[in-house]
Amino acid sequence: MTITTETEEEADAAVDALNLGRRIRAYRIERGLTLDALATAIDRAPSQVSTIENGNREPRLALLRAIASALAVSVDDLLSPEPPNERAALEIAVERAQRGPVFAALGLEPVRVSKGQSDENLRTILALHQEVERLHRERAATPEEARRANAELRRTMRARDNYFGELEDMATELLTAVGHTGGPVSHQVVADMANHLGFSLHYVGDLPHSTRSVTDKRNGRIYLPTEPSASRDSRSPILQAFASHLCGHDEPRNYADFLRQRVETNYLTAAILLPQKDAVAFLSEAKNFRRISMEDLRDAFAVSYETAAHRFTNLATARLGIPVHFMKVHESGTIIKAYENDSVSFPSDALGAIEGTTVCRSWTARTVFDVDDRFSPYYQYTDTPRGTFWCTSRIEKAKEGDYSVSVGVPFEHVKWFRGRDTQHRALSRCPDETCCRRAPAVLAEKWEGQSWPSARTPTSLLAALPTGTFPGVDATEVYTFLERHQPH
């Protein structure tokens, strides 16, 4: 899912040339050869050798072989990706920084990196560049950038029917490795998985407030709260912690990386809690008897309703042939998460982003908040300009308030679901503003200009305003925590 741009490829080539040049220089000095002596040995001008050693030119293979022969090393020795020493690594990092777009945008003359420059000076230059680069990334991480990233990720998910076979395989391999043979995945099985991957679990009372867990990659520790959330599955933080490890996630470079990693982590977590083989068998039987139910899926695998609903969207189209849409909506009507491949028309902004927009008040995701019975499943048909859709929805509680979690399908596929006989029906004309976005004329005439509401923003929406590597997480608090708990 990661796309490499031409600019990134050019940068990689530049880094290779820099490293190659420093390795040639290190071997030359180690052999006691001057620049002129090496140039004579390979029948080239000293200026050409200097250009190569400074990383400004990458020699052809024949010349590289001649250099290797003159230095009594192999070509592989010269092409090793490792810098020859700590000083060379520092010089390469500074050169790379000065050749990057951020330094160029500053309009400054590059600093000549030579042996006359002390390590302290080079480290200072590098630290200043890294801080400018961080500020540049932070400035670029506008709400618009975040919303574009959201829209692009959703297009990727739709193109794959929200089914990622490589993550399914990863989950299956891990379950097999710890001997899971079927049924709900217990907390002990999850702990066995962590141990299998080389992690030990540590429950602490001072976990940073902005985190669900903290992983100490150096010492193979996963820190978890001693008092798990009443609304959250205690297995999920463990799975999400080592799911990032399994997926090979590095620190996100931008908000698009952060979103992609979050989707992959949540997907793998659900794929472990509801193993594909067992979940597909369960859902296929339910489809045969025309009684697919999110509540039944939830209960069969001992997961939350939201996890069951998410997992259903992974398998519905790819394994059951059912197009589907999913929504998580705050009680204010604000969409927090959404996915569709069934042609339902979600509200969106000019950038194509859905999160943060307001869903039609006639849709199931909104009408469910008006239902007195919050213990029974709620079903509804909604007639829209795109056709009729059937939805099942349930209220979930969180610290920011109540949310509805909804799963829906086009009318022609409702025959597979329990609740298809519901009498609840609504009409939505959205995106026509007369449906629910414009107040009735009588009310508008009376109250327009006479009201001043103060919005209550769900904290999860603040993720659209990234200000650090991991939005919403205090890095200093995390590092201080790890320092306090590292083993002695």
C-alpha positions in Angstrom: 0.0 0.0 0.0 3.0 2.3 0.1 3.7 4.3 -3.1 7.3 5.3 -3.9 7.5 8.5 -5.8 10.2 9.5 -8.3 11.6 12.0 -5.8 12.0 9.4 -3.2 13.8 7.1 -5.6 16.2 9.9 -6.6 16.9 10.6 -2.9 17.7 6.9 -2.3 20.1 7.0 -5.2 21.8 10.1 -3.7 22.2 8.3 -0.4 23.8 5.3 -2.1 26.3 7.5 -3.9 27.2 9.3 -0.6 27.7 6.1 1.3 29.7 4.6 -1.6 32.0 7.7 -1.7 32.6 7.6 2.0 33.4 3.9 2.0 35.9 4.4 -0.9 37.5 7.3 1.1 37.7 5.2 4.3 39.4 2.3 2.5 41.8 4.7 0.7 42.9 6.3 4.0 43.1 2.9 5.7 45.5 1.8 2.9 47.6 4.9 3.3 46.9 6.1 -0.2 46.6 9.7 -1.2 43.9 10.9 -3.6 46.6 11.3 -6.3 47.9 7.7 -5.7 44.4 6.2 -6.1 43.7 8.3 -9.2 47.0 7.1 -10.8 46.1 3.4 -9.9 42.8 3.6 -11.7 44.1 5.9 -14.5 41.7 8.8 -13.7 42.2 12.4 -12.7 42.3 13.2 -9.0 39.3 15.5 -9.4 37.2 12.6 -10.7 38.1 10.5 -7.6 37.2 13.4 -5.4 33.9 13.8 -7.1 33.1 10.1 -6.4 34.3 10.3 -2.8 32.1 13.3 -2.2 29.0 11.4 -3.4 28.5 13.7 -6.4 29.0 10.9 -9.0 28.2 7.2 -9.0 30.9 5.3 -10.9 30.1 2.8 -13.6 30.7 -0.9 -12.7 34.0 -1.1 -14.7 35.4 1.9 -12.8 34.0 0.5 -9.5 35.9 -2.8 -10.1 39.1 -0.9 -10.8 38.7 1.1 -7.5 38.0 -2.1 -5.6 41.1 -3.8 -7.1 43.3 -0.8 -6.3 42.0 -0.8 -2.7 42.3 -4.7 -2.4 38.6 -5.1 -1.5 35.6 -6.5 -3.2 32.9 -4.6 -5.0 30.5 -5.9 -2.4 32.7 -4.3 0.3 32.3 -0.9 -1.4 28.6 -1.3 -2.0 27.7 -2.3 1.6 24.9 0.0 2.8 26.6 0.5 6.2 28.6 3.7 6.7 32.3 2.9 7.3 32.3 4.6 10.7 30.4 7.0 13.0 32.0 10.1 11.6 31.1 9.1 8.0 27.5 8.4 9.1 27.3 11.9 10.5 28.8 13.4 7.3 26.3 11.5 5.1 23.4 12.6 7.2 24.4 16.2 6.9 25.0 16.0 3.2 21.7 14.2 2.7 19.9 16.9 4.6 21.5 19.7 2.6 20.5 18.0 -0.7 16.9 17.7 0.4 14.0 19.9 -0.5 13.6 21.5 2.9 17.1 22.9 2.9 16.8 24.0 -0.7 13.6 25.9 0.2 15.5 27.9 2.8 17.7 29.4 0.1 20.9 29.0 2.1 24.4 28.1 0.8 25.3 24.5 1.8 28.0 24.1 4.4 31.1 22.3 3.1 31.4 19.0 5.0 35.1 18.4 5.5 37.4 16.9 8.1 37.9 20.5 9.4 34.3 20.5 10.6 34.1 19.1 14.2 31.5 16.4 15.1 29.8 19.0 17.3 29.3 21.4 14.4 27.9 18.7 12.2 25.5 17.5 14.9 24.3 21.1 15.4 23.7 21.6 11.7 21.8 18.2 11.5 19.7 19.0 14.6 18.7 22.4 13.2 17.8 20.9 9.9 15.7 18.2 11.6 13.8 20.8 13.6 13.1 22.9 10.5 12.0 19.7 8.7 9.7 18.9 11.7 8.1 22.4 11.6 7.7 22.1 7.9 5.9 18.8 8.2 3.7 20.2 11.0 2.8 23.2 8.9 2.0 20.9 6.0 -0.3 18.7 8.2 -3.3 21.0 7.7 -6.9 19.8 8.1 -7.0 19.8 4.2 -4.0 17.5 4.0 -5.5 15.2 6.6 -8.9 15.1 4.8 -7.2 14.3 1.5 -5.4 11.5 3.1 -8.6 10.1 4.5 -10.3 10.3 1.1 -7.4 8.6 -0.6 -7.3 5.8 2.0 -11.0 5.2 1.6 -10.5 4.8 -2.2 -7.9 2.2 -1.5 -10.2 0.3 0.8 -13.1 0.4 -1.6 -10.9 -0.8 -4.5 -10.0 -3.9 -2.4 -13.5 -4.4 -0.9 -11.9 -3.7 2.4 -10.3 -7.1 2.3 -6.5 -7.4 2.8 -5.3 -11.0 2.1 -1.8 -10.4 3.3 -3.1 -9.4 6.7 -5.5 -12.4 6.8 -2.5 -14.7 6.1 -0.5 -13.0 8.9 -3.3 -13.5 11.4 -3.7 -17.2 10.4 0.0 -17.9 10.7 0.1 -16.4 14.2 -3.0 -18.2 15.4 -1.5 -21.5 14.1 1.8 -20.8 15.8 0.2 -20.7 19.2 -2.0 -23.7 18.6 -5.4 -22.0 18.3 -7.8 -24.5 16.8 -11.1 -22.5 16.7 -13.6 -20.6 18.7 -13.2 -17.3 20.6 -9.6 -16.2 21.1 -9.0 -16.0 24.8 -6.9 -13.5 26.7 -4.4 -16.3 27.4 -4.0 -17.1 23.7 -3.3 -13.4 23.1 -0.7 -13.4 25.8 0.8 -16.5 24.2 1.0 -14.6 20.9 2.9 -11.8 22.6 5.3 -14.2 24.1 5.7 -16.0 20.8 6.7 -12.7 19.2 9.2 -12.0 22.0 7.2 -9.5 24.1 6.5 -9.7 27.8 3.3 -8.0 29.2 3.6 -5.5 32.1 0.6 -3.9 33.8 1.3 -0.5 35.4 -0.7 2.1 37.1 1.0 5.1 35.6 0.6 4.6 31.9 0.7 8.0 30.0 -2.8 9.4 29.8 -2.6 9.9 26.1 -1.9 6.2 25.4 -3.7 2.8 25.4 -0.4 0.9 25.6 3.3 1.6 25.2 5.7 -0.8 23.6 9.4 -0.8 24.6 10.9 -2.2 21.4 14.4 -2.2 22.8 13.6 -4.5 25.8 10.6 -6.4 24.3 8.0 -5.1 26.7 4.4 -4.1 26.3 3.0 -1.8 29.0 -0.7 -1.9 29.7 -3.0 -0.3 32.2 -3.8 -2.1 35.5 -7.5 -1.0 35.1 -8.8 -1.8 31.7 -11.4 0.5 30.1 -15.0 -0.6 30.9 -15.9 0.0 27.2 -12.9 -1.6 25.6 -11.9 -5.3 25.1 -8.8 -5.9 27.2 -7.3 -8.1 24.4 -7.3 -5.3 21.9 -4.5 -3.1 23.3 -2.2 -6.1 23.4 -3.0 -7.1 19.8 -2.7 -3.6 18.5 0.7 -3.2 20.2 2.2 -6.2 18.5 0.2 -5.8 15.3 2.3 -2.7 14.5 5.4 -4.8 15.0 4.1 -7.6 12.7 3.2 -5.0 10.0 6.7 -3.6 10.2 5.5 -0.1 10.9 8.0 2.7 11.3 7.3 6.1 12.8 4.7 7.7 10.4 6.2 10.4 8.2 2.9 12.1 7.6 -0.8 11.8 8.3 -1.4 9.5 5.4 1.1 7.0 7.0 -0.6 7.4 10.4 -4.0 6.6 8.9 -2.7 3.6 6.9 -1.0 2.2 9.9 -4.1 2.6 12.0 -6.2 0.8 9.4 -3.7 -2.1 9.1 -3.4 -2.4 12.9 -7.2 -2.5 13.5 -7.7 -4.9 10.6 -5.1 -7.4 11.9 -6.5 -7.1 15.4 -10.0 -8.0 14.2 -8.6 -10.8 11.9 -7.0 -12.4 15.0 -10.1 -12.0 17.2 -12.4 -13.2 14.5 -10.3 -15.7 12.5 -11.2 -15.7 8.8 -11.9 -19.5 8.5 -14.2 -19.6 11.5 -15.9 -16.2 10.8 -16.6 -17.1 7.2 -18.0 -20.5 8.2 -20.2 -18.8 10.8 -21.4 -16.1 8.4 -21.9 -18.5 5.5 -24.2 -20.7 7.6 -26.1 -17.6 8.7 -26.5 -16.5 5.1 -27.8 -19.9 4.1 -30.5 -19.6 6.8 -31.0 -15.9 5.9 -30.2 -14.8 9.4 -27.0 -12.8 9.3 -26.8 -10.7 12.5 -24.1 -8.4 13.9 -25.2 -9.4 17.4 -24.8 -13.1 16.7 -21.3 -12.5 15.2 -20.4 -10.4 18.2 -21.6 -13.1 20.7 -20.0 -16.0 18.8 -16.5 -14.5 19.1 -16.9 -12.6 22.3 -16.0 -9.2 20.8 -17.5 -5.7 20.8 -20.3 -4.8 18.5 -18.1 -2.4 16.7 -15.4 -5.0 16.2 -17.9 -7.4 14.8 -19.3 -4.8 12.4 -15.9 -3.9 11.2 -15.0 -7.5 10.6 -18.1 -8.1 8.7 -17.1 -5.3 6.2 -13.8 -7.2 5.7 -15.5 -10.4 4.7 -19.0 -9.4 3.4 -18.0 -8.7 -0.2 -14.8 -10.7 -0.7 -16.2 -13.9 0.9 -20.0 -13.6 0.9 -20.6 -11.6 -2.2 -22.5 -8.9 -0.3 -21.8 -5.2 -0.9 -21.9 -3.2 2.3 -21.5 0.1 4.1 -20.5 1.0 7.6 -20.8 4.1 9.7 -19.8 5.2 13.2 -21.6 8.4 14.1 -21.5 10.6 17.2 -24.7 11.6 18.8 -24.3 15.1 17.4 -24.7 13.5 13.9 -21.0 13.8 13.0 -19.5 11.0 11.1 -16.4 9.5 12.8 -15.7 6.6 10.5 -17.4 5.4 7.3 -16.8 2.8 4.5 -18.9 1.8 1.5 -18.7 -0.2 -1.7 -22.5 -0.5 -2.2 -23.0 2.9 -3.9 -24.6 4.5 -0.9 -24.0 8.3 -1.0 -22.3 9.6 2.2 -22.1 13.3 2.7 -18.6 14.7 1.9 -16.7 17.9 1.5 -15.1 19.3 -1.6 -12.0 17.2 -1.0 -14.1 14.0 -0.9 -13.6 13.5 2.8 -16.4 12.1 4.9 -15.2 12.3 8.5 -16.4 15.4 10.2 -19.5 15.9 8.0 -23.0 15.5 9.3 -25.2 12.5 8.3 -28.8 12.9 7.2 -31.1 12.9 10.2 -33.4 10.4 8.5 -30.7 7.7 8.2 -30.6 4.8 10.6 -27.4 6.1 12.1 -29.3 9.1 13.4 -32.8 7.8 14.0 -31.5 5.1 16.3 -30.7 7.8 18.9 -34.5 8.4 19.3 -35.3 4.8 20.1 -36.2 4.1 23.7 -35.1 0.5 23.6 -31.4 0.4 23.4 -31.0 -3.2 24.2 -32.7 -4.6 21.1 -31.3 -4.4 17.6 -32.7 -1.6 15.5 -33.4 -2.0 11.8 -34.6 0.5 9.2 -35.2 0.9 5.5 -34.2 4.3 4.1 -35.3 5.5 0.6 -32.6 7.7 -0.9 -31.8 9.2 -4.4 -29.4 6.3 -4.9 -32.0 3.6 -4.0 -33.3 1.9 -0.9 -30.9 0.7 1.7 -31.5 -1.4 4.8 -29.4 -0.8 8.0 -29.0 -2.3 11.4 -27.7 0.0 14.1 -26.7 0.0 17.8 -25.7 2.6 20.3 -22.2 2.3 21.9 -21.0 4.4 24.8 -17.6 6.2 25.0 -16.0 8.9 27.0 -16.9 11.5 24.3 -20.6 10.5 24.4 -22.8 8.0 22.6 -22.1 6.7 19.2 -24.2 4.7 16.7 -22.5 1.8 14.8 -24.4 0.9 11.7 -24.0 -1.7 8.9 -26.2 -1.5 5.8 -26.8 -3.1 2.4 -28.7 -2.3 -0.7 -32.3 -3.5 -0.8 -31.6 -6.5 -3.0 -29.3 -8.0 -0.4 -31.4 -7.6 2.7 -32.9 -11.1 2.2 -29.8 -12.5 3.9 -30.3 -10.6 7.1 -32.2 -11.0 10.3 -34.4 -7.9 10.8 -35.5 -7.6 7.1 -39.1 -7.7 8.2 -38.8 -4.3 10.1 -41.6 -1.8 9.6 -39.3 1.2 10.2 -38.9 3.2 7.1 -37.6 6.7 6.3 -37.1 9.0 3.4 -33.9 10.9 2.8 -33.6 13.5 0.0 -30.0 14.4 0.9 -27.9 16.0 -0.5 -30.9 18.2 -1.3 -30.6 20.9 1.4 -34.4 20.9 1.9 -34.2 17.4 3.4 -32.5 18.3 6.7 -29.7 20.8 6.3 -31.9 23.8 6.0 -34.2 24.7 8.9 -37.9 25.0 8.1 -38.7 28.5 7.0 -40.9 29.3 10.0 -38.2 28.4 12.5 -35.5 30.1 10.5 -37.4 33.3 10.3 -37.9 33.3 14.0 -34.5 32.3 15.2 -32.0 33.2 12.6 -29.5 35.7 14.1 -30.9 35.1 17.5 -29.0 32.0 18.5 -25.4 31.3 19.4 -24.6 27.6 20.0 -21.3 26.4 21.4 -20.2 23.2 19.7 -19.1 20.1 21.6 -16.4 18.5 19.5 -15.6 14.8 20.0 -11.9 14.5 20.9 -11.4 11.8 18.3 -12.1 14.5 15.6 -9.0 16.3 16.7 -7.0 13.6 14.9 -7.8 15.7 11.7 -5.4 18.3 13.1 -2.1 16.4 13.5 0.6 18.2 15.4 3.1 15.4 16.1 4.4 12.0 14.9 1.4 10.3 16.7 -1.6 12.7 16.8 -2.9 13.1 20.3 0.1 11.5 22.0 2.5 13.4 24.3 5.9 12.1 23.3 7.7 13.5 26.3 5.3 11.8 28.6 5.9 8.5 26.8 9.7 8.7 26.8 9.7 9.7 30.5 7.5 6.7 31.2 9.8 4.3 29.3 12.8 5.7 31.1 11.1 5.1 34.5 10.2 1.5 33.7 13.2 0.3 31.7 14.7 -2.9 33.3 18.0 -2.5 35.2 
